[in-house]
Amino acid sequence: MKNTGLLRRLAAILYDALLVGALLFLATVPFIAVRGGEPVEIGDNALYRLALVLVIYAFFVGFWTRSGRTLGMQSWGLQLETMDGGKPTLATSS
């Protein structure tokens, strides 16, 4: 297992943050549609908060368990490994 530098890690985090942000925008669309075009307040709507958390969870855990890397990590040549060099399981990713 080889460690990588901080700059590459930060670049992967920024890339993933942009992707997650886009997914959160898409997850917000149905909530706006249900409200007839009115903005959704995150503090008032527990279902909306839960949906956003689930989108973030599904993004990271899904990519980590499938390939050991997110799209941002793939772009910068990074990979998440267990101590024995394998891909993380659902239990270790959560």
PyMOL commands that set and color helices and strands:
alter all, ss='L'
color gray80, all
select helices_A, chain A and resi 6-34+46-67+71-75+90-93
alter helices_A, ss='H'
color red, helices_A
deselect
rebuild
show_as cartoon
